[in-house]
């Protein structure tokens, strides 16, 4: 487990964070298809918080894209680096997520974030932010549509419908299991939307959420619990 501090110069106010989003947003690459689904490696990242103890834990879990077997996994724990502000959650998560990714013993391949990329009010969610900072191909797979609208996709697995802001498509609602609530997929960086949808389907053979997200979620929660226990006073 890696211990992380707040990076020097990290935005401390909402205005600073929004200015940083504006500075980086133009660096998002949207004209690359990304690695083919089912090939190489794919990595899930997720975070868990203990606000009372000012702790955040991140996990990165690398899977073989063909078999979905775990290849490597790492965790990082640090102080919460930014207050909770909708639309600026990446500033709470990225320092520990990057530390977990940096600790991996192998290249991560495509990175799947439990959150948003272009499907973000400022078109620069965690997946896009992380992709620009690391140069890695990234996609966002979220559990809800944020503030955007969509028509319900068909009931069968693989059905998709546009996730829209006005007339702009920012992602897709994707049915990963027959008759189950869709997930919300958006491009992060260096991956096309069609490829992001195909990756998401390849990662959901049994459950609604991608195996990358499920495994990273379980691992970061465990890391947070262990960190909280170490911090707890002993009698």
C-alpha positions in Angstrom: 0.0 0.0 0.0 1.3 3.4 -1.0 0.8 6.5 1.3 0.0 9.7 -0.5 0.2 13.3 0.4 -1.6 16.2 -1.3 0.5 17.2 -4.3 2.3 20.6 -4.2 0.3 23.2 -6.0 -2.9 21.1 -6.0 -6.0 23.3 -6.4 -7.4 24.4 -3.0 -10.5 26.3 -4.1 -13.4 25.8 -6.5 -12.1 28.6 -8.7 -8.7 27.1 -8.9 -10.1 23.7 -9.7 -12.4 25.0 -12.5 -9.4 26.9 -14.0 -7.4 23.7 -14.0 -10.3 21.9 -15.8 -10.4 24.7 -18.4 -6.6 24.4 -18.9 -6.6 20.7 -19.4 -9.9 20.1 -21.2 -8.4 21.0 -24.6 -5.9 18.2 -24.3 -8.5 15.4 -24.4 -7.9 13.2 -27.4 -11.1 12.2 -29.1 -9.9 10.9 -32.5 -8.2 7.6 -31.4 -10.2 4.4 -31.3 -8.2 2.9 -28.5 -7.1 -0.8 -28.0 -9.5 -3.4 -29.2 -11.8 -4.9 -26.5 -10.7 -8.3 -25.2 -7.0 -7.8 -25.9 -4.1 -6.9 -23.7 -4.9 -5.6 -20.2 -7.7 -3.4 -18.8 -7.5 -1.8 -15.4 -10.2 -0.6 -13.0 -9.7 2.2 -10.6 -12.0 3.2 -7.7 -11.9 5.1 -4.4 -13.5 5.0 -1.0 -13.6 7.7 1.7 -13.7 8.1 5.4 -14.5 11.8 5.8 -14.4 11.6 9.6 -10.8 10.4 9.6 -9.9 12.5 6.5 -8.9 9.4 4.6 -9.2 8.3 1.0 -8.2 4.9 -0.4 -7.7 4.1 -4.1 -7.3 0.8 -5.8 -6.1 -0.2 -9.3 -6.8 -3.7 -10.4 -5.4 -5.0 -13.7 -7.2 -7.7 -15.5 -6.3 -9.8 -18.5 -8.8 -8.5 -21.0 -9.5 -11.9 -22.6 -10.0 -13.9 -19.4 -10.8 -11.2 -16.8 -8.3 -12.8 -14.5 -6.5 -10.5 -12.1 -2.9 -9.8 -13.3 -1.9 -7.2 -10.6 -3.5 -5.0 -8.0 -2.3 -2.1 -5.9 -3.7 0.4 -3.3 -2.9 3.8 -2.1 -4.2 5.7 0.9 -3.9 9.5 1.6 -5.5 12.6 3.0 -8.6 13.9 1.2 -7.2 16.5 -1.2 -10.3 18.6 -2.0 -13.7 19.3 -0.4 -16.8 17.6 -1.8 -18.1 19.7 -4.7 -20.3 18.2 -7.5 -18.5 18.4 -10.8 -15.0 18.6 -9.1 -14.8 15.1 -7.6 -11.7 14.3 -9.6 -9.7 16.7 -7.4 -10.6 14.5 -4.4 -9.6 11.3 -6.2 -6.8 11.7 -8.6 -3.8 12.0 -6.3 -4.5 8.6 -4.7 -5.7 7.0 -8.0 -2.5 8.1 -9.7 -0.4 6.7 -6.9 -2.1 3.3 -7.1 -1.6 3.3 -10.9 2.1 4.3 -10.6 2.7 1.4 -8.2 1.5 -1.2 -10.6 4.2 -3.6 -11.8 2.9 -3.7 -15.4 1.3 -1.3 -17.9 -2.4 -0.9 -17.2 -3.8 -0.8 -20.7 -7.2 0.8 -20.9 -8.3 2.3 -17.6 -12.0 2.1 -16.6 -13.1 4.7 -14.1 -16.2 4.4 -11.9 -17.5 7.8 -13.0 -17.6 10.2 -16.0 -15.5 11.4 -18.9 -17.2 13.7 -21.4 -20.5 13.0 -19.6 -19.8 15.8 -17.2 -21.2 19.3 -16.9 -17.8 20.8 -17.9 -17.0 17.9 -20.3 -14.1 16.9 -18.1 -14.9 14.2 -15.6 -12.5 11.9 -13.8 -11.9 9.6 -16.8 -10.9 12.6 -19.0 -8.8 14.3 -16.3 -7.0 11.1 -15.4 -6.4 10.3 -19.1 -4.9 13.7 -19.8 -2.6 13.6 -16.8 -1.3 10.0 -17.4 -1.6 9.8 -21.2 -3.5 6.5 -20.8 -6.6 5.5 -22.8 -9.6 5.9 -20.4 -13.3 5.4 -20.3 -16.0 6.3 -17.7 -18.7 3.9 -16.7 -21.1 5.4 -14.2 -24.0 4.1 -12.2 -26.2 7.1 -12.9 -26.6 9.7 -15.7 -25.6 12.8 -13.6 -27.7 15.7 -15.0 -28.1 14.3 -18.5 -31.1 12.8 -20.3 -31.6 9.6 -22.3 -34.3 7.4 -23.8 -34.5 4.0 -22.1 -32.5 1.5 -24.2 -34.0 -1.7 -25.3 -34.5 -4.4 -22.7 -31.8 -6.8 -24.0 -28.1 -6.8 -23.1 -26.1 -4.6 -25.6 -28.9 -2.2 -26.2 -27.8 1.5 -26.0 -29.3 4.9 -26.2 -27.7 8.4 -26.5 -27.0 10.2 -23.3 -27.5 13.9 -24.2 -27.1 17.4 -23.1 -29.5 19.4 -25.2 -28.6 18.2 -28.7 -25.1 17.1 -27.8 -24.4 13.4 -27.2 -22.0 13.1 -24.2 -22.1 9.3 -23.9 -24.5 6.3 -24.0 -26.9 4.5 -21.6 -25.9 0.8 -22.1 -27.9 -2.2 -21.0 -25.3 -4.7 -19.7 -27.8 -7.3 -18.4 -31.3 -8.2 -19.8 -33.9 -6.1 -18.1 -31.5 -4.5 -15.6 -30.9 -0.7 -15.2 -28.3 0.6 -17.7 -24.9 1.9 -17.0 -23.7 5.2 -18.4 -20.6 5.1 -20.6 -18.6 8.1 -21.8 -15.3 8.6 -23.5 -12.4 9.7 -21.2 -9.3 10.0 -23.4 -7.9 8.2 -26.5 -10.9 5.8 -26.8 -13.9 6.1 -29.1 -17.4 5.8 -27.7 -18.1 2.7 -29.8 -15.0 1.1 -28.4 -15.9 2.2 -24.9 -19.3 0.5 -25.2 -17.6 -2.7 -26.5 -15.1 -2.7 -23.7 -17.9 -2.3 -21.2 -19.8 -5.2 -22.6 -16.7 -7.4 -22.6 -16.3 -6.5 -18.9 -19.8 -7.4 -17.9 -20.3 -11.1 -18.6 -22.2 -11.7 -15.4 -23.1 -8.5 -13.6 -24.4 -5.0 -14.4 -21.1 -3.3 -13.5 -17.8 -4.0 -15.1 -15.5 -6.6 -13.4 -12.9 -3.8 -13.3 -15.1 -1.7 -11.2 -16.4 -4.5 -9.0 -12.9 -5.7 -8.1 -11.5 -2.2 -7.6 -14.4 -1.2 -5.4 -13.9 -4.2 -3.1 -10.2 -3.7 -2.9 -10.3 0.1 -2.1 -12.9 -0.5 0.6 -10.7 -3.1 2.2 -7.7 -0.8 2.0 -9.7 2.0 3.6 -10.9 -0.2 6.4 -7.3 -1.3 7.1 -6.1 2.3 7.1 -8.8 3.4 9.5 -8.0 0.5 11.9 -4.4 1.6 11.9 -5.4 5.1 12.7 -7.9 4.2 15.4 -6.6 4.8 19.0 -5.8 1.7 21.1 -7.1 1.4 24.6 
